[in-house]
Structures are given as C-alpha cells and as structure tokens.
Amino acid sequence: MTPTIENVLDMTLVATLAPGAWLVRIGRGEHLVEDELIQMLSRGYLGGASLDVFREEPLPADHPFWQDDRLRITPHIASDSLPGVVAGQVIETARARGY
C-alpha cells in the first residue's frame, strides 16, 4: 500500500460514477474509505457493493455492513478454491442472510 492509493475509493471519486454504480472491492489494502460507504449508498452514488476484505479482519459480527442489504460480503480466501467448496460457502452465507 502506498499513500497515493490509500483511501482512493472515497465519496469524491464515487460521486463521479454513473448514479447507482456497483462497487466490487476485492484484494488487499485500505483503498476504500469504509466510514463513507453507507453514505455513498444512501445518496445513490452506489447501488450496492460486493466486498471481500476490510480494514478490520474479520469483520465484527455487529458491524453495520452486515445489516445493509445493498452490500454483498464474501470471504477473502487467498488460495485456490474448489468450486464445490465455494458454492457451499455462498449457500451458507445466503441462508444466514435469509435468502
């Protein structure tokens, strides 16, 4: 992580996207200003986001991201993944969220 890309995904940048854009946030680093994400969604700058990594790992069970239906949270697994294992994780997450 370099200072030039830390916090690059902020309200100012996201506001330049087409309204309702979807953010796909995967990988490492502190690119996303997490404290602004709910505001980005509420103001319509983003229609939703898929996230697999956070500044605090693991994401605490009481974190507001878990409660927001506009967010898709997936596991950050830094290894080769077998399709059957991944499918099971997706199904388990969907059931836990009531889908």
Secondary structure in CASP SS format (residue, H / E / C, confidence):
PFRMAT SS
TARGET T0000
AUTHOR 0000-0000-0000
METHOD secondary structure of the structure
MODEL  1
M C 1.00
T C 1.00
P C 1.00
T C 1.00
I C 1.00
E C 1.00
N C 1.00
V C 1.00
L E 1.00
D C 1.00
M H 1.00
T H 1.00
L H 1.00
V H 1.00
A C 1.00
T C 1.00
L C 1.00
A C 1.00
P C 1.00
G C 1.00
A E 1.00
W E 1.00
L E 1.00
V E 1.00
R E 1.00
I C 1.00
G C 1.00
R C 1.00
G C 1.00
E C 1.00
H C 1.00
L E 1.00
V C 1.00
E H 1.00
D H 1.00
E H 1.00
L H 1.00
I H 1.00
Q H 1.00
M H 1.00
L H 1.00
S H 1.00
R C 1.00
G C 1.00
Y C 1.00
L E 1.00
G E 1.00
G E 1.00
A E 1.00
S E 1.00
L E 1.00
D C 1.00
V C 1.00
F C 1.00
R C 1.00
E C 1.00
E C 1.00
P C 1.00
L C 1.00
P C 1.00
A C 1.00
D C 1.00
H C 1.00
P H 1.00
F H 1.00
W H 1.00
Q H 1.00
D C 1.00
D C 1.00
R C 1.00
L E 1.00
R E 1.00
I E 1.00
T C 1.00
P C 1.00
H C 1.00
I C 1.00
A C 1.00
S C 1.00
D C 1.00
S C 1.00
L C 1.00
P H 1.00
G H 1.00
V H 1.00
V H 1.00
A H 1.00
G H 1.00
Q H 1.00
V H 1.00
I H 1.00
E H 1.00
T H 1.00
A H 1.00
R H 1.00
A H 1.00
R C 1.00
G C 1.00
Y C 1.00
END
